[in-house]
Amino acid sequence: MVAQLERMGIVEGGNVRSGYRSAEVNRCAGGSTRSRHLRNNALDFDLTDDTRTEALCEFWRRQGPSLRMGLGFYTPTRIHIDTAGHRTWGTDYRRGTSLCVRSPGRTGAAASGRLPWRPART
């Protein structure tokens, strides 16, 4: 999956922020006790900018179900990808704040997905 995203120019392997974590490192990082990083099937990336977000979301919509792709946004340029099931989330770990979810009736910052960001647990 990551190789596909690299070929598409969406992520760069050199921009991996976090991969496998021991339980101790995961606790120190504020990660969930169910973090996919503990099982070595999650990567956090820093994207170079947010211009590829729509392409990333489109990949998640089309390929995500068959790849069991989880896609989380901590900021528009800090993302989490795993293989623990087709789902997405944003700043508050809920689907509704994902940059890949556009709900009818949302306007302004919420509609664009550009919500106030805070550092996130990974």
C-alpha positions, -999 to 999 in steps of 0.1 A, spaced: 0 0 0 28 24 9 46 16 -23 15 25 -43 11 58 -24 48 65 -31 45 58 -68 15 82 -69 36 109 -52 14 111 -21 38 99 6 76 97 7 91 69 26 118 92 40 90 111 58 80 84 81 75 99 116 67 67 135 66 30 128 69 0 151 68 9 188 76 -12 219 50 -9 246 73 14 266 79 37 237 42 37 228 32 47 264 58 75 263 44 87 229 9 88 244 -3 60 221 -33 39 227 -29 5 243 -45 -9 211 -22 11 188 -14 -7 155 22 6 160 26 -21 186 19 -48 159 41 -31 133 13 -25 109 10 13 112 31 42 99 28 79 106 39 102 79 47 139 75 35 150 41 54 177 24 22 198 21 -15 193 20 -19 195 -18 -22 157 -21 -49 153 5 -77 148 -20 -57 122 -39 -50 104 -6 -87 104 3 -96 92 -32 -71 63 -28 -86 55 6 -122 55 -9 -113 33 -38 -86 10 -25 -91 13 12 -118 -14 16 -98 -41 -1 -65 -31 16 -82 -27 51 -67 8 51 -71 30 81 -63 67 75 -61 92 103 -54 129 101 -36 146 130 -31 177 109 -35 182 72 1 171 67 6 146 96 -12 113 89 -15 78 102 -19 48 79 -26 12 90 -41 -21 79 -65 -26 108 -97 -20 88 -112 5 64 -119 36 85 -109 72 88 -106 98 115 -95 133 123 -83 155 151 -106 140 177 -103 104 165 -138 105 151 -149 99 115 -166 133 112 -134 153 115 -115 133 88 -105 153 58 -119 125 37 -154 129 50 -176 157 38 -210 158 54 -239 177 37 -248 208 56 -214 214 70 -201 249 61 -170 270 67 -140 254 84 -159 222 91 -168 217 55 -133 222 43 -120 198 69 -97 226 82 -105 224 119 -84 236 147 -57 210 152 -40 197 183 -12 172 187 -26 137 186 -20 103 201 -8 78 176 
